[in-house]
C-alpha cells in the first residue's frame, strides 16, 4: 500500500510538472525575446473605417528585484519607428501556478502586483485576471473561451482564446504556444485590434519584421541607451542599436578613466543588442561605459551601489 501511494505521488507530481511546463510555453518571458505588433483603430460607425495604424515592439531586456522583494522580467515597449519614448513593464511568472503577475505599486494590491493571466486555464475556466485594465482588476474576471490550432505568422500553433470582462467593452486576446501574446480586439462603436507580425523567441524567428514589411530600415542611426537598472547591484543591462554592419567595442571604465573591462569586441549585424554586465568583482561607485564603432562613439555613466 505504501509503495502504491509513493508511486501515485510521483506520477501526480510528474504530471503536474509537465502540465506547468507546457502551460509556461504559452508565455515565453526569457531575456532577449522580441515581438513586433501592428495595431489598427477603426471607426465602425463612420465612412472611413480605419483612422490610425501604428506599430510597436516589445523586448525582454533584463530582470530586476523590485521593492516587494520579488524578481521580475523587464519588458521595454517602443513605437516603430522609434519616434517617441518607450515605456517599461515588470512581469513575473510563478512557475508553481503558471500565473503571470504585473508590478503595479501603491494601488492597494497584495505585493504591489496584479494577476494578468492564468496560463493553466482550460476551456471554461475563469480567473481574477485583468491584462490591460489594472484599475478595474479588483473585480476582474477573465475566461478561457477556447483552445485550438490557429495559424500564427504562417505557422500552426496551439492557441488559447481569452476574454477579459473586467470592463466594458470586453477584450478578447490570444496566447499561442512557443510565441506568447499574438493578438487582441476591443469592439464597441469603435474597434481597436492588434496582431503579431514578427517574433524572435530564443533565436527562432517567426514572421516578417516591420522594417522589411515597409521596405525600409527603422534603424537609421547608432544609439547607446542608458543601462537598466541604474543604480544596480551587481548586474545591469546595456543596450544599443546599429544601423549597419559594424566593428563594435563596448568598454567599461572607472571614474578615473582607467579601462577595467571590455565586454564586446566583434563585428555585428544591424539590429538592437543588449548585454548584461556583472560588476560583482568591483566596488561601489560611478562607472563609464563607452561604445565605439566605425565613425561613432558614445559614453554614459552608471552607478554600482552595493
KAUR-V264489 format. One line per field, one symbol per residue. ss: DSSP state (a for helix, b for strand, c for the rest). phi: phi as a letter, one per 30 degrees, with the letter a starting at -180 (. if undefined). psi: psi as a letter, one per 30 degrees, with the letter a starting at -180 (. if undefined). Layout:
BEGIN
ss->???
phi->???
psi->???
END
This chain:
BEGIN
ss->caaaaaaaaaaaaaaaaaaaaaaacccccccccbbbbbbbbbbccccccbbbbbbbbbbbbbbbbcccccbbbbbbbbbbccccccbbbbbbbbccccbbbbbccccccaaabbbbbbcccccccbbccccccaaaaaaccbbbbbbbbbbbccbbbbbbbbbbccccccbbbbbbcccbbbbbbbbccbbbbbbbbbbbbccbbbbccaaaacccccccccbbcccbcccbccbbbbbbbbcccbbbbbbbbbccccbbbbbbbbbbccbbbbbbbbccccccbbbbbbbbbccbbbbbbbbbcc
phi->.dddddddddddddddddddddddddadcceidbbbbccbbbcdccdceccabbbbcbbdclbaccediccbdccccbdbddcbddbcbbbbcdddciccbcdadibiddihbbdcacddecejdcbdcbdbbddcddcdabcddabadbcchibdbdbccbbccdbcddbcbbcceibjdcaaabbbdbbcbaadcabbcijccbibdeddedhaddccadbccddbdadbaccbccbabbdaebdcbbbcbdddjddcaccbaadbdelcbbbccccddcdelcbbcbcbbdibbabbcbbcbc
psi->eeeeeeeeeeeeeeeeeeeeeeefffijhlkfkkkkkkkkkkjfflfjekfkkllklkkjfallklfgglklkkjkkklkliflkalkljllkjfffhkkkkkilhggkkghllkfkjffklkfklliljegiefgfehlkkkjelklkljkhfkjkkkkklkjgelkllkklkkkkfebkfllkkkbflkklllkfkkjjgfkkkakleeeeghlkfjglkkklklkljlljgklkkllkkflkkjkkjlkllffgkkfkjfkilkklkakkkkkkjgffllkaklkkkkkajgkkllllljkj.
END
